[in-house]
């Protein structure tokens, strides 16, 4: 896959709740700076973290609006429509930044207002 195809799969897998395939898009030594979860290093830790998505969210959709891919970098502006396990809704605009290496996501950071996620963060 080229880098744009990786990003397409990133959102496809997330919206299908296919977190194992989603994690497969990342390099073993991936680094992620996630607005809510913090700094995550290594694919094994990411897989463990993503294993809780189905219990944290009863609904999770991350719909991309704009893609920019240039060389080994990419950015996507998207909108998350989700609900926590009790059904409380979450609506948030998000920007994700990606770096790619050897056909995998090596770094990702996301940026969004954290207030809409209060139903899952307490």
Secondary structure, 3 states (H helix, E strand, C coil): CCHHHHHHHHHHHHHHCCHHHHHHCEEEEEEEEECCCEEEECHHHHHHHHCCHHHHEEEEEEEEEEEEEECCEEEEEEEEEEEECCCCEEEEEEEEEEEEECCEEEEEEEECCCHHHHHHHC
